[in-house]
Amino acid sequence: MHPMFDRLVALLDARSASYRVLMHDAEGQSARVAEIRGTEPGQGAKAMLCSLKGQAGPYALVILPGDQKLDMKKVGAALGGKKAELVKAETAMELTGCRIGAIPPFVFDERIELIVDPALTTGYAEIAFNAGRLDASMVLDTQDYLAIAAPRLLDISQA
């Protein structure tokens, strides 16, 4: 039983999105999972749940290409503060229902803002991500992703 996986399938099917599901060994590392999926690391949507440093919220699920590193100052500015930090594993589980590494690039909680680095959505026709579990990936049409997820596009990668 994987509620997030089932929810994603239902959402994507309801919107007639073009996607495929890949089952594989449990893997949370961007480079390794890209190899398993047969996709480029830059197509991987790396999802990290952040909040302002030392504060409980506001929260942002930030999505960037799997081969990029997150700039915590840019994320902090986007959240209206100075610097952001990753939330603790328990907080991520509580807010997303997923373990870190399995969080998909979609938000189902109004307390979380979805911010996507445009480098992810301009470079490839499809994006790939862990679908709420470490042993299942989805490869989704980039334009379908943008239409369904409706993220805020913002440069959040390290220069």
Backbone hydrogen bonds in HBPLUS format (Angstrom, degrees):
<---DONOR---> <-ACCEPTOR-->    atom                        ^
c    i                          cat <-CA-CA->   ^        H-A-AA   ^      H-
h    n   atom  resd res      DA  || num        DHA   H-A  angle D-A-AA Bond
n    s   type  num  typ     dist DA aas  dist angle  dist       angle   num
A0006-ASP N   A0002-HIS O   2.98 MM   4  6.22 170.0  1.99 164.9 167.7     1
A0007-ARG N   A0003-PRO O   2.87 MM   4  5.99 151.4  1.95 145.3 153.7     2
A0008-LEU N   A0004-MET O   2.89 MM   4  6.14 155.4  1.95 152.0 157.8     3
A0009-VAL N   A0005-PHE O   3.02 MM   4  6.33 165.9  2.04 156.1 159.2     4
A0010-ALA N   A0006-ASP O   2.98 MM   4  6.17 163.2  2.01 147.2 152.0     5
A0011-LEU N   A0007-ARG O   2.91 MM   4  6.09 159.8  1.95 146.6 152.4     6
A0012-LEU N   A0008-LEU O   2.85 MM   4  6.03 174.9  1.85 160.7 161.7     7
A0013-ASP N   A0009-VAL O   2.87 MM   4  5.92 159.7  1.91 149.5 155.8     8
A0014-ALA N   A0010-ALA O   2.90 MM   4  5.95 156.3  1.96 144.0 151.0     9
A0015-ARG N   A0011-LEU O   3.13 MM   4  6.38 140.5  2.30 142.6 152.6    10
A0017-ALA N   A0012-LEU O   2.89 MM   5  5.13 171.8  1.90 156.0 155.2    11
A0016-SER N   A0013-ASP O   3.03 MM   3  4.87 162.5  2.06 104.2 108.4    12
A0141-ASP N   A0018-SER O   2.92 MM 123  5.56 158.4  1.97 170.7 177.4    13
A0020-ARG N   A0139-VAL O   2.94 MM 119  5.38 144.1  2.07 139.5 151.1    14
A0139-VAL N   A0020-ARG O   2.93 MM 119  5.38 155.7  1.98 151.9 159.5    15
A0022-LEU N   A0137-SER O   2.81 MM 115  5.09 164.9  1.83 145.2 148.8    16
A0137-SER N   A0022-LEU O   2.80 MM 115  5.09 165.0  1.82 152.5 157.8    17
A0024-HIS N   A0135-ASP O   2.98 MM 111  5.03 164.0  2.00 131.3 133.6    18
A0027-GLU N   A0134-LEU O   3.02 MM 107  5.37 154.1  2.09 127.1 127.8    19
A0033-VAL N   A0029-GLN O   2.91 MM   4  6.01 169.9  1.92 165.8 169.1    20
A0034-ALA N   A0030-SER O   3.07 MM   4  6.15 149.1  2.17 143.5 151.4    21
A0035-GLU N   A0031-ALA O   3.21 MM   4  6.47 154.5  2.28 143.7 149.8    22
A0036-ILE N   A0032-ARG O   3.05 MM   4  6.41 159.5  2.09 151.1 156.3    23
A0037-ARG N   A0033-VAL O   2.87 MM   4  6.06 155.2  1.94 146.0 152.8    24
A0038-GLY N   A0034-ALA O   2.86 MM   4  5.90 127.8  2.14 140.4 153.9    25
A0039-THR N   A0034-ALA O   3.00 MM   5  5.05 155.8  2.05 145.3 148.2    26
A0038-GLY N   A0035-GLU O   3.20 MM   3  5.14 135.4  2.41  93.4 105.7    27
A0043-GLN N   A0040-GLU O   2.96 MM   3  5.37 154.0  2.03 112.8 121.0    28
A0044-GLY N   A0041-PRO O   3.10 MM   3  5.40 149.4  2.19 106.4 115.5    29
A0128-ALA N   A0043-GLN O   2.95 MM  85  5.81 162.6  1.98 133.4 134.7    30
A0066-GLY N   A0044-GLY O   2.74 MM  22  4.75 126.2  2.03 136.5 145.5    31
A0045-ALA N   A0128-ALA O   2.70 MM  83  5.90 163.0  1.73 173.1 174.2    32
A0046-LYS N   A0064-LEU O   2.82 MM  18  5.29 159.1  1.87 165.9 162.5    33
A0064-LEU N   A0046-LYS O   3.01 MM  18  5.29 154.1  2.08 140.1 146.9    34
A0048-MET N   A0062-VAL O   2.89 MM  14  5.31 160.3  1.92 150.7 157.4    35
A0062-VAL N   A0048-MET O   2.86 MM  14  5.31 165.4  1.88 155.7 150.6    36
A0087-VAL N   A0049-LEU O   2.96 MM  38  6.00 162.9  1.99 153.0 150.8    37
A0050-CYS N   A0060-ALA O   2.85 MM  10  5.34 173.4  1.85 159.2 161.0    38
A0060-ALA N   A0050-CYS O   2.95 MM  10  5.34 156.1  2.01 144.1 148.7    39
A0051-SER N   A0085-GLU O   2.97 MM  34  5.72 153.0  2.04 158.7 167.2    40
A0085-GLU N   A0051-SER O   2.85 MM  34  5.72 151.3  1.93 163.9 173.6    41
A0055-GLN N   A0052-LEU O   2.97 MM   3  5.45 152.3  2.05 143.9 140.4    42
A0053-LYS N   A0083-LYS O   2.83 MM  30  5.74 172.8  1.84 152.0 149.7    43
A0113-GLU N   A0059-TYR O   3.02 MM  54  6.30 167.1  2.03 134.6 137.2    44
A0061-LEU N   A0113-GLU O   2.74 MM  52  6.09 154.0  1.81 156.3 165.3    45
A0115-ILE N   A0061-LEU O   3.00 MM  54  6.19 167.7  2.01 148.8 152.5    46
A0063-ILE N   A0115-ILE O   2.82 MM  52  6.22 154.4  1.89 158.3 166.0    47
A0117-ASP N   A0063-ILE O   2.86 MM  54  6.18 167.6  1.87 173.1 175.2    48
A0068-GLN N   A0065-PRO O   2.94 MM   3  5.46 161.1  1.98 127.8 127.8    49
A0158-GLN N   A0069-LYS O   2.79 MM  89  5.65 152.7  1.87 153.3 156.5    50
A0071-ASP N   A0156-ILE O   2.81 MM  85  5.56 164.7  1.83 160.1 155.2    51
A0075-VAL N   A0071-ASP O   3.14 MM   4  6.50 158.9  2.18 152.2 158.5    52
A0076-GLY N   A0072-MET O   2.92 MM   4  5.96 155.0  1.98 135.3 142.8    53
A0084-ALA N   A0072-MET O   2.98 MM  12  4.97 157.4  2.03 125.8 133.2    54
A0077-ALA N   A0073-LYS O   2.92 MM   4  6.15 158.3  1.97 147.9 153.1    55
A0078-ALA N   A0074-LYS O   3.01 MM   4  6.25 154.1  2.08 143.3 150.5    56
A0079-LEU N   A0075-VAL O   3.02 MM   4  6.31 137.1  2.20 143.8 155.5    57
A0079-LEU N   A0076-GLY O   3.10 MM   3  5.09 128.0  2.38  94.3 108.1    58
A0081-GLY N   A0076-GLY O   2.76 MM   5  5.02 165.2  1.78 146.3 143.3    59
A0080-GLY N   A0077-ALA O   2.98 MM   3  4.98 157.7  2.03 103.1 109.5    60
A0091-THR N   A0088-LYS O   3.04 MM   3  5.31 116.2  2.46 103.3 118.4    61
A0092-ALA N   A0088-LYS O   3.00 MM   4  6.34 161.0  2.04 158.4 164.3    62
A0093-MET N   A0089-ALA O   2.97 MM   4  6.21 160.0  2.01 150.3 155.4    63
A0094-GLU N   A0090-GLU O   2.89 MM   4  6.08 157.9  1.94 147.6 154.0    64
A0095-LEU N   A0091-THR O   2.89 MM   4  6.06 160.8  1.93 154.5 158.6    65
A0096-THR N   A0092-ALA O   2.87 MM   4  5.80 153.4  1.94 148.6 155.7    66
A0097-GLY N   A0093-MET O   2.73 MM   4  4.66 139.8  1.89 124.3 134.2    67
A0102-ALA N   A0099-ARG O   2.97 MM   3  5.58 160.7  2.01 135.1 140.1    68
A0132-GLY N   A0102-ALA O   2.92 MM  30  4.80 126.6  2.22 159.7 161.7    69
A0112-ILE N   A0109-ASP O   3.01 MM   3  5.79 169.5  2.02 128.0 130.9    70
A0152-ARG N   A0114-LEU O   2.94 MM  38  6.20 176.6  1.94 156.4 156.8    71
A0116-VAL N   A0152-ARG O   2.87 MM  36  6.13 159.0  1.91 150.6 157.5    72
A0154-LEU N   A0116-VAL O   2.97 MM  38  6.07 156.7  2.03 139.5 146.8    73
A0120-LEU N   A0117-ASP O   2.96 MM   3  5.89 157.3  2.01 129.5 133.9    74
A0121-THR N   A0118-PRO O   3.04 MM   3  5.25 119.9  2.42 100.8 115.1    75
A0122-THR N   A0118-PRO O   3.04 MM   4  6.11 128.3  2.31 155.4 168.0    76
A0142-THR N   A0125-ALA O   2.81 MM  17  5.41 174.9  1.82 135.0 136.6    77
A0127-ILE N   A0140-LEU O   2.83 MM  13  5.40 158.4  1.88 157.4 159.9    78
A0140-LEU N   A0127-ILE O   2.76 MM  13  5.40 156.0  1.82 162.6 167.5    79
A0129-PHE N   A0138-MET O   2.92 MM   9  5.51 148.8  2.02 152.1 161.8    80
A0138-MET N   A0129-PHE O   2.82 MM   9  5.51 154.7  1.89 157.4 165.8    81
A0131-ALA N   A0136-ALA O   2.91 MM   5  5.69 169.7  1.92 142.3 145.6    82
A0145-TYR N   A0141-ASP O   2.92 MM   4  6.24 155.7  1.98 153.5 161.4    83
A0146-LEU N   A0142-THR O   3.00 MM   4  6.34 164.2  2.03 155.2 157.2    84
A0147-ALA N   A0143-GLN O   3.03 MM   4  6.19 159.6  2.07 146.3 151.9    85
A0148-ILE N   A0144-ASP O   2.94 MM   4  6.06 158.8  1.98 153.3 158.4    86
A0149-ALA N   A0145-TYR O   2.78 MM   4  5.75 169.0  1.79 161.6 164.9    87
A0150-ALA N   A0146-LEU O   3.00 MM   4  5.29 144.5  2.13 126.6 136.2    88
